[in-house]
Amino acid sequence: MTQRFDAIIVGAGQAGPPLAGRLTAAGQTVAVVERKLVGGTCVNYGCIPTKTLLRTAEVLQLAREAKDYGVMVADVRLDWAAAQKRKDAIVRRLTGGVSALLQKAGVAVVAGEARLVSPRVIEVAGQSASETITAAKVIIATGSRPAPLPIPGLDGPDVLTSDGALALDALPESLLIIGAGPIGLSAIMGARLYSPAHVVAIDLADSRLEAAKQFGADIVVNNGREDPLAIVRDLTGGLGADVAIEAVGVPPTFELATQLARPGGHIANIGVHGEPATLHLEELWIRNVTITTGLVDTYSTPTLLRLTQGGQVDAGRFITHHFTLDQFEEAYDVFGRAADTGALKVVLTPA
């Protein structure tokens, strides 16, 4: 049986739920279709867990500096497992909160992948069955998907994507980050708060690698000209990185990360993936690596603001271009050619 609504929103990320709430408040019936997790990239894969861990880093730093304020604290150390447990609990609470708000607003959440059959008809392929829903208005709020990168030799073991970096069960000595866009640069900035011996950034664009150095990477590798595997092994005595973070969100960089992590190392995914990636267990099974992904929330945004206010995090460095609203098309063009323009974040303001 076909369900009918006044509006269908495809995507339950940062745009979909607020819009659904507005529409139901106006008396319309609304369905939201989501193929993964309610809350989208920010809530599930980016902002939230990073800010939670930044708060942990802030508290750790304050404890280390306590004696400067006349407060004596003995045996200051990080319990990483406890920090991760706290982060996971916050993520679960906030992702559950988004779902609860949609339910309270009377929004029908349809789990599955949407396919636009006609201008007013959506077919949703769920895990066990498909269904058809219709509406006078269909709003596409799916966000974006990373473009694949032509990186050779990405079928090896030992890789973390940007999601998994947030779910590590131990802190690394050396940290390698593939992708020096905004997500990768955030990982570099956050990693420096935990003082690893080396932070290595890998990217195809020299402009992003230059930004990575400014954000705290002490070694940068352009894998279009250099062999990242040889460089990392030379740096680590042939072992590989303790942690390899994939911050691009495409299969080739995930597979590169698996090659660059050492036996017993960690591969963390924080990139947002839109297509399947190959997991080479024929190479990984004997290496005792951990591959993790993670969710995000906004619970620790106040911590990020305090770190920014205290000068430990310079968020302003992410903003590379300013435009007025009447320059909207030019702003999109600059951001779309980020490798050429060096764009990280673009700000639009009223004319």
C-alpha positions as CSV (number, residue, x, y, z in Angstrom):
1,M,0.0,0.0,0.0
2,T,1.4,3.4,-1.0
3,Q,1.6,6.0,1.8
4,R,0.9,9.6,1.0
5,F,2.3,12.7,2.6
6,D,2.3,16.4,2.0
7,A,6.1,16.4,1.9
8,I,8.9,13.9,1.7
9,I,12.5,14.8,2.8
10,V,15.3,12.6,1.6
11,G,18.1,12.8,4.1
12,A,17.9,13.1,7.9
13,G,21.1,15.1,8.4
14,Q,21.5,18.7,9.5
15,A,18.9,20.0,7.1
16,G,16.2,17.4,7.0
17,P,15.0,17.2,10.7
18,P,14.7,21.0,11.2
19,L,12.8,21.4,8.0
20,A,10.5,18.4,8.9
21,G,9.7,20.1,12.2
22,R,8.8,23.4,10.5
23,L,6.5,21.6,8.0
24,T,4.7,19.5,10.7
25,A,4.3,22.6,12.8
26,A,2.5,24.2,9.8
27,G,0.1,21.3,9.7
28,Q,1.7,19.2,7.0
29,T,2.3,15.5,7.0
30,V,6.0,14.7,6.5
31,A,8.1,11.6,5.9
32,V,11.9,11.6,6.2
33,V,13.8,8.9,4.4
34,E,17.3,8.0,5.8
35,R,19.5,5.1,4.6
36,K,22.0,5.3,7.4
37,L,21.8,7.1,10.8
38,V,19.5,10.0,11.7
39,G,21.5,13.2,12.3
40,G,23.8,13.0,9.3
41,T,27.5,13.6,9.1
42,C,27.8,16.1,11.9
43,V,25.9,14.2,14.5
44,N,27.2,10.7,13.5
45,Y,30.6,11.1,11.9
46,G,32.2,14.5,12.6
47,C,31.4,17.4,15.0
48,I,30.1,15.6,18.1
49,P,32.7,13.0,19.0
50,T,35.6,15.3,18.1
51,K,34.3,18.0,20.5
52,T,33.8,15.5,23.2
53,L,37.4,14.3,23.0
54,L,38.6,17.9,22.8
55,R,36.9,18.5,26.2
56,T,38.8,15.5,27.5
57,A,42.0,17.0,26.2
58,E,41.2,20.4,27.7
59,V,40.6,18.9,31.2
60,L,43.9,16.9,30.9
61,Q,45.8,20.0,30.0
62,L,44.3,21.9,32.9
63,A,45.2,19.1,35.3
64,R,48.8,19.1,34.0
65,E,49.0,22.9,34.6
66,A,47.3,22.8,38.0
67,K,50.4,23.5,39.9
68,D,50.8,26.8,38.1
69,Y,47.6,27.8,39.8
70,G,48.7,26.6,43.2
71,V,46.7,23.3,42.9
72,M,48.7,20.1,43.5
73,V,47.4,17.1,41.6
74,A,49.3,13.8,41.8
75,D,49.5,11.2,39.1
76,V,47.8,13.1,36.2
77,R,47.2,10.6,33.4
78,L,44.6,9.9,30.8
79,D,42.3,6.9,31.0
80,W,41.5,6.6,27.3
81,A,39.0,3.8,27.7
82,A,37.0,6.0,30.1
83,A,37.2,9.0,27.7
84,Q,35.9,6.9,24.9
85,K,33.1,5.5,27.0
86,R,32.0,9.0,27.9
87,K,32.1,10.1,24.2
88,D,30.1,7.1,23.1
89,A,27.4,7.7,25.8
90,I,27.1,11.4,24.6
91,V,26.8,10.3,21.0
92,R,24.0,7.8,21.8
93,R,22.1,10.3,23.8
94,L,22.2,13.0,21.1
95,T,21.5,10.7,18.2
96,G,18.6,9.3,20.2
97,G,17.5,12.9,20.8
98,V,17.2,13.7,17.2
99,S,15.0,10.6,16.6
100,A,12.9,11.5,19.6
101,L,12.3,15.0,18.3
102,L,11.2,13.7,14.9
103,Q,8.8,11.3,16.6
104,K,7.4,14.0,18.9
105,A,6.8,16.2,15.8
106,G,4.9,13.4,14.2
107,V,7.4,12.9,11.4
108,A,7.4,9.5,9.8
109,V,11.0,8.2,9.6
110,V,11.4,5.7,6.8
111,A,14.6,3.7,6.9
112,G,16.2,2.7,3.6
113,E,17.6,4.1,0.3
114,A,15.4,6.4,-1.6
115,R,15.0,6.3,-5.4
116,L,13.0,9.0,-7.2
117,V,10.6,7.1,-9.5
118,S,8.8,10.3,-10.6
119,P,8.6,13.9,-9.5
120,R,6.2,12.9,-6.7
121,V,6.9,9.3,-6.1
122,I,9.8,7.8,-4.0
123,E,10.6,4.1,-3.8
124,V,12.4,3.2,-0.5
125,A,14.6,0.0,-0.5
126,G,14.7,-1.1,3.1
127,Q,16.7,-4.0,4.6
128,S,13.9,-6.5,4.2
129,A,11.5,-5.0,1.8
130,S,10.7,-2.0,-0.4
131,E,7.8,0.5,-0.2
132,T,6.5,3.4,-2.2
133,I,5.6,6.8,-0.8
134,T,4.2,9.9,-2.5
135,A,4.0,13.6,-1.8
136,A,3.2,16.9,-3.5
137,K,6.7,18.1,-2.5
138,V,9.9,16.1,-2.5
139,I,12.9,17.8,-0.9
140,I,16.4,16.4,-1.5
141,A,18.6,17.0,1.5
142,T,21.2,14.3,1.1
143,G,24.4,16.4,1.4
144,S,27.4,15.5,-0.7
145,R,29.7,12.6,-1.4
146,P,33.5,12.7,-1.7
147,A,35.1,12.2,-5.2
148,P,37.4,9.2,-5.5
149,L,41.2,9.9,-5.5
150,P,43.6,8.2,-7.9
151,I,46.0,6.9,-5.2
152,P,48.1,3.8,-6.1
153,G,48.8,0.9,-3.8
154,L,45.7,1.2,-1.6
155,D,44.9,-2.5,-1.2
156,G,47.1,-3.1,1.8
157,P,46.4,-3.6,5.5
158,D,46.3,-1.3,8.6
159,V,44.1,1.8,7.9
160,L,41.9,4.1,9.9
161,T,39.3,6.3,8.3
162,S,38.2,9.5,9.9
163,D,35.3,7.8,11.6
164,G,37.5,5.2,13.2
165,A,40.0,7.7,14.6
166,L,37.4,8.7,17.1
167,A,36.9,5.2,18.4
168,L,40.5,4.2,19.1
169,D,41.1,2.0,22.2
170,A,44.6,3.4,22.8
171,L,46.6,6.5,22.1
172,P,49.3,6.4,19.4
173,E,52.9,7.5,19.3
174,S,52.8,8.3,15.7
175,L,49.7,9.5,13.8
176,L,49.2,9.5,10.0
177,I,46.3,11.3,8.4
178,I,45.3,10.8,4.8
179,G,43.4,13.8,3.5
180,A,44.1,17.4,4.5
181,G,40.7,18.9,4.0
182,P,38.7,20.4,6.8
183,I,38.1,17.0,8.5
184,G,41.7,16.0,8.2
185,L,42.9,19.3,9.5
186,S,40.5,19.0,12.5
187,A,42.1,15.6,13.2
188,I,45.6,17.2,13.1
189,M,44.6,20.0,15.4
190,G,43.0,17.6,17.9
191,A,45.8,15.1,17.7
192,R,48.4,17.8,18.7
193,L,46.5,18.3,22.0
194,Y,47.6,14.7,22.9
195,S,51.3,15.3,21.9
196,P,52.1,12.4,19.5
197,A,55.7,12.1,18.5
198,H,54.8,12.6,14.8
199,V,51.8,13.7,12.8
200,V,52.0,12.9,9.1
201,A,49.6,14.3,6.6
202,I,49.1,12.8,3.1
203,D,47.2,14.6,0.3
204,L,47.4,15.2,-3.4
205,A,47.1,19.0,-3.1
206,D,50.1,21.1,-2.1
207,S,47.8,23.8,-0.9
208,R,46.1,21.5,1.6
209,L,49.5,20.1,2.7
210,E,50.7,23.6,3.4
211,A,47.6,24.1,5.5
212,A,48.3,20.8,7.3
213,K,51.8,22.1,8.4
214,Q,50.2,25.2,9.7
215,F,47.7,23.1,11.7
216,G,50.4,21.0,13.3
217,A,51.6,18.2,11.0
218,D,55.4,17.9,11.2
219,I,55.6,15.7,8.0
220,V,53.6,16.2,4.8
221,V,53.5,13.8,1.8
222,N,52.1,14.5,-1.6
223,N,51.2,11.0,-2.7
224,G,50.9,12.1,-6.3
225,R,54.7,12.6,-6.4
226,E,56.0,10.6,-3.4
227,D,55.6,7.1,-2.0
228,P,53.8,7.5,1.4
229,L,54.4,3.9,2.3
230,A,58.2,4.2,1.9
231,I,58.3,7.5,3.8
232,V,56.2,6.2,6.8
233,R,58.2,3.0,7.0
234,D,61.5,4.9,7.0
235,L,60.1,7.2,9.7
236,T,59.0,4.4,11.9
237,G,61.8,1.9,11.4
238,G,59.8,-0.2,9.0
239,L,56.8,-0.7,11.3
240,G,54.3,1.8,10.1
241,A,52.1,4.3,11.9
242,D,50.5,3.6,15.3
243,V,47.3,5.2,13.9
244,A,46.3,5.8,10.3
245,I,43.3,8.1,10.0
246,E,41.3,8.1,6.7
247,A,39.7,11.6,6.4
248,V,38.6,11.6,2.7
249,G,35.8,9.1,2.6
250,V,36.7,7.1,-0.6
251,P,37.7,3.4,-1.0
252,P,41.3,4.1,-2.2
253,T,42.3,6.2,0.8
254,F,40.8,3.7,3.2
255,E,42.9,0.9,1.6
256,L,46.0,3.2,1.7
257,A,45.4,3.6,5.4
258,T,45.4,-0.1,5.9
259,Q,48.8,-0.3,4.3
260,L,50.3,2.4,6.4
261,A,49.4,1.2,9.9
262,R,51.8,-1.0,11.8
263,P,51.0,-4.5,13.1
264,G,48.9,-4.1,16.2
265,G,48.1,-0.5,15.1
266,H,44.8,1.2,14.5
267,I,42.9,2.4,11.5
268,A,40.3,5.1,12.2
269,N,37.7,6.2,9.7
270,I,36.5,9.8,10.0
271,G,35.8,10.3,6.3
272,V,32.2,10.0,5.2
273,H,31.9,7.1,2.8
274,G,29.3,6.9,0.1
275,E,30.2,3.6,-1.5
276,P,31.7,0.2,-0.4
277,A,35.4,-0.2,0.4
278,T,37.4,-3.4,0.2
279,L,38.7,-4.9,3.4
280,H,41.7,-7.1,2.5
281,L,41.5,-9.7,5.3
282,E,43.9,-11.9,3.3
283,E,46.6,-9.4,4.4
284,L,45.1,-8.0,7.6
285,W,44.1,-11.2,9.5
286,I,47.6,-11.8,10.9
287,R,48.4,-8.1,11.7
288,N,46.2,-7.7,14.7
289,V,45.0,-4.3,13.7
290,T,41.9,-2.5,15.0
291,I,39.6,-0.7,12.6
292,T,37.2,1.7,14.1
293,T,34.5,4.1,13.1
294,G,32.7,6.7,15.3
295,L,29.8,9.0,15.7
296,V,29.7,12.7,16.6
297,D,27.6,15.1,18.6
298,T,27.4,18.7,19.6
299,Y,27.4,18.1,23.4
300,S,31.0,19.4,23.8
301,T,30.6,22.5,21.6
302,P,31.1,24.7,24.8
303,T,34.5,22.9,25.2
304,L,35.5,23.8,21.7
305,L,34.5,27.4,22.3
306,R,36.6,27.5,25.5
307,L,39.6,25.9,23.6
308,T,39.1,28.5,20.9
309,Q,38.9,31.4,23.4
310,G,42.0,30.1,25.2
311,G,44.0,30.0,22.0
312,Q,44.4,26.2,21.9
313,V,42.2,25.9,18.9
314,D,42.3,28.6,16.2
315,A,39.0,27.9,14.3
316,G,39.5,31.0,12.2
317,R,42.2,29.3,10.2
318,F,39.5,27.1,8.6
319,I,37.9,30.1,7.0
320,T,39.8,30.8,3.8
321,H,37.3,32.8,1.7
322,H,34.6,35.4,2.4
323,F,31.8,36.3,0.0
324,T,28.5,38.2,0.1
325,L,25.2,36.5,-0.7
326,D,25.1,38.1,-4.2
327,Q,28.4,36.2,-4.9
328,F,26.8,32.9,-4.2
329,E,27.7,31.2,-7.5
330,E,31.3,32.5,-7.3
331,A,31.6,31.0,-3.7
332,Y,30.4,27.6,-4.9
333,D,32.9,27.7,-7.8
334,V,35.8,28.5,-5.4
335,F,34.7,25.8,-2.9
336,G,34.2,23.3,-5.7
337,R,37.8,23.8,-6.9
338,A,39.3,23.6,-3.4
339,A,42.5,21.8,-4.6
340,D,43.2,24.8,-6.9
341,T,41.9,27.6,-4.7
342,G,43.0,26.4,-1.3
343,A,39.4,26.7,0.0
344,L,38.7,25.0,3.4
345,K,35.6,26.8,4.6
346,V,33.7,29.5,2.8
347,V,31.7,32.2,4.7
348,L,28.7,34.0,3.1
349,T,27.5,37.2,4.6
350,P,24.8,39.7,3.7
351,A,25.8,42.3,1.1
